Amino acid sequence: MRAPPEATIPPPTATTGSSHAQHALRIDGVDVRIDGPADAPPIVLLHGWPDTLQLWDGTVAALSRHYRCIRFT
């Protein structure tokens, strides 16, 4: 069994706040969104079927001030 390819997450691009960043990337066909300060503790937000990552938009708005929010499609 082969190991999955390693995903390299590029440095985040600054947006509205000096410490807040967000970016979107695609890893093996899966869309990933990352919001929040790069040095903040990560929190992974998973949705159930048939929802999408937009389910977490309101939650991310509040949490991304203190956490690095990671969402998947």
N, C-alpha and C positions, 0 to 999 in steps of 0.2 A: 504494500500500500504506500503510495506516494504522499508526501506531505503537501498540504495546500500551498499555493504560492503566497509569499509574504506580501502583505499590503503595506505600502508606504504611504502614510498620511502626510500630505504636504503641510508646511507651516500654515496656520490659519491666516486669513487676510483680515485686517482690522476693519470693523464696520463703524457703527455709531459711537461706541465707547472706546476709550483707549485700551482697556484690557479685555473687552468683549470681542469675540471673533466668531465667524460662522463660515462654513463651507460645505459643499456637497461633493460627493465623489461616488464612483461606481466601482465596486469590487466584485469580480466574478458575476456580473449581471445584476447585482443587488445595489440599489441606490441607498446611500448612507448620508445622513445629515448630521453635522456636528455643530452645536451652538454653545457659546459660553467661553469663559477665559481658559486659555490653553493650560494654565497651571492649576486649575480648579479640580477637585475630585470628580471623577467621571460617574455618570449615572446613565444606565441603559434603559430606554423606554420601549417596551414591546407592545404591540397591539395584537388583538385576536382577529380571526377571520370573521367577516369580510372587510374589516376596517383598513385604513391606510395610515401612513405616518402623520397625516394632517390631523388625526384624532388628538395628537399631543400639542398642537400649536399653542393653545392657551396655557397649558402647563409649562411648556418650554419658555414662554414669555416670562413667567414668574421664576422658574428654577434656574434659568441660564445666567442670572446675576451672580449666583454662588456655586453653580455646578457646571461641568462640561456635559451637556445633554447629547446623547448619541441615539439616533432613531434610524430604523431600517424600513424599507418598503415591504 
